Amino acid sequence: MIRKLASGEYRLYSRKVNPKTGKRRNLGTFKSRAAAEKHERAVQYFKRH
């Protein structure tokens, strides 16, 4: 899940809510949406291999 920040950067959040904090886990901040999407694909691959 990618959200645009007020600073203009994009942040990748986990899809599930972290039960300990009740919020989504931050999986990295990126300058461009394309970079965030690329990393999201890498994360999804890593979760299954």
C-alpha positions in Angstrom: 0.0 0.0 0.0 1.6 3.3 -1.2 0.7 6.7 0.2 1.9 10.1 -0.9 3.4 12.2 2.0 3.1 15.9 2.4 6.8 16.2 1.5 6.1 14.8 -1.9 7.7 11.4 -1.2 5.9 8.1 -1.3 5.9 5.6 1.6 5.2 1.9 1.3 3.1 0.5 4.1 2.3 -3.1 4.9 -1.2 -4.3 3.9 -2.0 -5.7 7.3 -2.3 -3.6 10.5 0.4 -4.3 13.1 -1.6 -5.7 16.1 0.9 -4.2 18.6 0.5 -0.6 17.4 -2.8 -0.7 15.6 -1.1 0.9 12.6 0.5 -0.3 9.3 4.2 -1.1 9.3 6.4 1.4 7.3 8.3 -0.6 4.7 10.3 2.3 3.3 10.1 5.8 1.8 10.9 6.6 -1.8 11.3 9.6 -4.0 9.1 8.4 -6.8 6.0 6.2 -6.9 7.6 3.9 -9.5 10.4 3.2 -7.0 7.9 2.4 -4.3 6.0 0.1 -6.6 9.2 -1.7 -7.6 10.1 -2.3 -4.0 6.5 -3.4 -3.2 6.9 -6.1 -5.9 10.3 -7.1 -4.3 8.6 -7.4 -0.9 5.8 -9.6 -2.2 8.3 -11.9 -4.0 10.4 -12.1 -0.8 7.4 -13.1 1.3 6.7 -16.1 -0.9 10.3 -17.4 -1.5 
